Every structure is written in C-alpha cells, then in structure tokens.
Amino acid sequence: MYDYYLGGKDNFPADRAAAEKVLEIVPQVPFMVRENRAFLGRAVRFLRAQGITQFLDIGTGLPTQENVHQLAGEEAKVVYVDNDPQVLAHARALLQDRPHVRIIDGDLREPERLLADAGEHLDLSRPVAVLMVAIVHFIQDDPRPIMATLTSAMAPGSFMALSHACKDIRPEIAPGVERVYQEASAPFTARGSAEIIALFDGLDLVEPGMVNLPEWRPEDPDHVPFRDSPPYFLCGVARKPAR
C-alpha cells in the first residue's frame, strides 16, 4: 500500500484496493507518504552530520529511491529490519554486493531478538541511529515497553528518528482507516500527539522538536508545503544523553 501511495509498481490488486479505500477517507495520504520519505532523507543527512555511522532501520519496507545506505554513505554500517518475505528477498538481492549493509528478518514486537540479531553487524556499545519511520503505528498494543527496550539498549550519543500517524485534528477518521488496514492484515493504530511524544521518553528531542512532517528541518524554510495543514503525521529526532 505504501508503494502504491508513492506511485510505485511493487504492489498487488489487494494492496491497490485497500489503498483506494484509505484515500476515500484521507485524500492527503500520498502527500503524507512523500513527506514521510523526505523526512527520512533529511533525518539521515542530519544524523551523518552528527557523526553517526551506524543505522538500524526498523520496518524498512520495499527498497525504493534514496535508501538509508545510499544517504549514509559507503563508510556507514546499515541494518535493515523487516518481517515481510517479499521485502527480505528483494532487499537481499539488491544488497548482496554491499558488505556494510545487512537485511535481517525481525519484528518490532520482539525487540530483544531484533537487537541481538542487529548486534551481529552493529556495535551497539557505540552510538547508533534507530530509525522507526511510519512503523510504530502498526503496533496495536501499548508500544512504550518496546520503546523502553530499544532506548535502554542505545549507547549515550545515539539517536532515534520516528514518525507516526496522528489523530488529534480529526479523530473521527481514525476508525475508518484502522478498519481498512485491519481488513488488509496490517493492523494500524493512530495515536494522539501526547501518546506519540511519550515514545521519546528518556531521550532529548532536537530542534524543532516533534512537528508535522514538512516542518522538520526543511531544506527551504520559506517553501514548506502545507505549513498549516492538520498534523496527520508527526515526527521527531531525539538524542540519548549521557546520564
């Protein structure tokens, strides 16, 4: 469905049908998906500027343009995590000649195993960037224990980049979108801004804090699209301090 929103071809009739149902409820979804991808790019470039050379991308999805390993550079180590067999097969075929990049079969709902597998390639005693872009809203239960496990495993100086669907402005549309995803075997849970900012507990948000997707460090601050649009998607990047 995400690929369909982006105008890609790696999707099936059932994906397209479900995506069209979502678009009937929230026509802005393609804009949000593009902005979500743009946020990922800006975040990775920001993290590289902070000296981060290790990236753990959880819920990577099908490879597309400007992937994390391309943005981070040849010297960076990248571990992609997904549990979709098609994603794993496709990504492994594309990444087989890149020794600094790995794709592992992992599930955010099992953070201890995920971290153990990622630790075979990344040195988790050193700073790492944990990327969770448009993935936590697929966790139906309270995600805070998962986030606490990940945060506690991050070395001081590590960063977390996160984006999440928000229901503050129009909470009445959330049940319809959630129902479509449930029927598509991808349970989805939109959350309020207070619930989303709680996912950063134990970390210090960097400027500009948690904001709507286009407002996070735009490359051209004078041309932020939909500056006053409802925050259907919120995002932020936070650093683990030395305490």
Residue pairs with C-beta under 8 A, 6 or more apart in sequence:
1 11
1 15
1 18
1 19
1 22
1 184
1 186
2 33
2 61
2 62
2 134
3 9
3 10
3 11
3 15
3 61
3 62
3 64
4 11
4 15
4 16
4 19
5 19
5 29
5 30
5 33
6 30
6 33
6 34
6 37
6 64
7 30
8 62
8 64
10 62
10 90
11 19
14 184
15 184
18 180
18 181
18 183
18 184
19 29
21 180
22 29
22 177
22 180
22 181
23 29
23 30
25 173
25 176
25 177
25 180
26 32
26 173
26 177
26 232
28 229
28 232
31 225
31 226
32 213
32 232
32 233
33 134
35 213
35 214
35 225
35 233
36 133
36 134
36 163
36 213
36 233
36 235
37 64
37 66
38 213
38 214
39 133
39 163
39 213
39 216
39 235
40 68
40 131
40 133
40 161
40 163
41 66
41 71
42 216
42 217
42 218
42 219
43 131
43 133
43 161
43 216
43 235
43 237
44 55
44 68
44 71
44 72
44 129
44 131
44 161
45 71
46 206
46 217
46 237
47 55
47 72
47 129
47 159
47 161
47 237
48 71
48 72
48 73
48 76
50 159
51 127
52 76
52 127
52 128
52 129
52 158
52 159
53 72
53 75
53 76
53 77
54 76
54 77
54 78
54 122
54 123
54 126
54 127
54 128
54 129
55 68
55 69
55 72
55 76
55 77
55 78
55 79
55 128
55 129
55 131
56 79
56 81
56 118
56 122
56 128
56 129
56 130
56 131
57 68
57 78
57 79
57 80
57 81
57 131
57 133
58 81
58 106
58 108
58 114
58 130
58 131
58 132
58 135
59 81
59 82
59 108
59 132
59 133
59 134
59 135
59 138
60 67
60 68
60 80
60 81
60 82
60 87
60 91
60 103
61 82
61 84
61 87
62 86
62 87
62 90
62 91
63 90
63 91
63 94
68 78
68 80
68 131
69 76
69 78
69 95
69 98
69 100
69 101
72 78
74 100
75 100
76 100
77 100
77 101
77 121
77 122
78 100
78 101
78 102
79 101
79 102
79 103
79 104
79 118
79 121
79 122
80 91
80 95
80 101
80 102
80 103
80 104
81 103
81 104
81 106
81 108
81 114
81 118
82 88
82 91
82 103
82 105
82 106
83 105
83 106
83 107
87 103
88 103
88 105
91 103
92 103
95 101
95 102
95 103
102 121
104 114
104 117
104 118
105 117
106 113
106 114
106 117
106 118
107 113
107 114
108 114
108 132
108 135
108 136
108 138
108 139
108 146
109 139
109 146
111 146
111 149
111 150
111 153
112 149
115 124
115 149
115 150
115 153
118 124
122 128
124 153
124 154
124 155
125 155
126 155
127 154
127 155
127 156
127 157
127 158
127 159
128 154
128 155
128 158
128 159
129 158
129 159
129 160
129 161
130 150
130 154
130 158
130 159
130 160
130 161
131 160
131 161
132 160
132 161
132 162
132 163
133 161
133 162
133 163
133 235
134 163
134 164
134 165
134 233
136 143
136 147
136 162
136 164
136 199
137 164
137 165
137 188
137 189
137 190
137 191
138 186
138 187
138 188
138 189
139 146
139 189
140 187
140 189
143 199
144 198
144 199
144 201
147 199
147 201
148 201
148 202
150 160
151 160
151 201
151 202
151 203
151 240
152 202
154 160
154 240
155 240
156 240
156 241
156 242
156 243
157 239
157 240
157 242
158 239
158 240
159 206
159 237
159 238
159 239
159 240
160 200
160 203
160 237
160 238
160 240
161 235
161 236
161 237
162 196
162 199
162 200
162 235
162 236
162 237
162 238
163 213
163 233
163 234
163 235
164 191
164 196
164 199
164 233
164 234
164 235
165 177
165 188
165 190
165 191
165 232
165 233
166 190
166 191
166 192
166 193
166 196
166 231
166 232
166 233
166 234
167 173
167 174
167 190
167 191
167 192
168 192
168 193
168 230
168 231
169 230
169 231
169 232
170 230
170 232
171 192
174 190
177 188
177 190
178 187
178 188
178 189
178 190
181 187
181 188
182 188
193 210
193 231
193 234
196 210
196 234
197 210
197 236
200 210
200 236
200 238
202 240
203 238
203 239
203 240
203 241
204 238
204 239
204 240
204 241
205 236
205 237
205 238
206 236
206 237
206 238
206 239
208 215
208 216
208 217
209 236
210 234
210 235
210 236
211 231
211 234
211 235
211 236
212 226
212 229
212 231
212 233
212 234
212 235
213 233
213 234
213 235
214 224
214 225
214 226
214 227
214 229
215 224
215 227
216 235
216 236
216 237
218 224
